[in-house]
Amino acid sequence: MAWQPLSPDLERVLEAMRPRPLAEKLGPIAGVKLKTLTVRADQRGYFVEQLKRGDRSDDGQPFIPEQPFAQMSRSLAYARGGNPPELIKAFHWHRRQWDYWDFVQGNVRVVLVDLREDSPSAGRIQVVIAGQHAPRVIAIPPLVAHGYQALDLQDVILTYYVTEPYDADDPDEGRISWRDPRIGFDWTVENI
């Protein structure tokens, strides 16, 4: 698979991140939205509405775009265990596509990095805990790099909706190493 190379504007954002301490990079990213899910359970099991037209984010904003359905997918990642957990799948980004992530099995730490040079949160890193014990959908805008780390020994199942269908001949996807020193995110899990 061919990944999109980092363009000069994305390289400038990453280079501007390099000298800043991690604590200064952390915070909310413009355009990233969270929707906490309601689990309706009884003795037979449970039901959860993941996404529907008219949904609102936790802060009351429209959650999904007003456009036709594009694609929905599912991904399984083997937890592998360890302390700290070993599974890290990061980072990738898109130029046109929004991603809507819902972790339906396992628990993860989602790490988002704003690569948009003209964004008020350019170079910021946002961390979201999601999964079985924190059921929420995360709306990820274009040019916000994203990845995740398993937080327990359970395999991770991610279901996700995207606003652009996948095109193998022209993939709207780029990659950045999970340990890129310009981002400088510390993936260790602290024990108390």
Secondary structure, DSSP 8 states (H G I E B T S, - for coil): ---B---HHHHHHHHHHTTS-HHHHBS--TT-EEEE--EEEETTEEEE----TT-B-TTS-B-S-SS---EEEEEEE----TTTT--EEEEEE-SS--EEEEEEESEEEEEEEE--TTSTTTT-EEEEEEETTB-EEEEE-TTEEEEEEE-SSS-EEEEEEESS---TTS---EE--TT-TTT---------
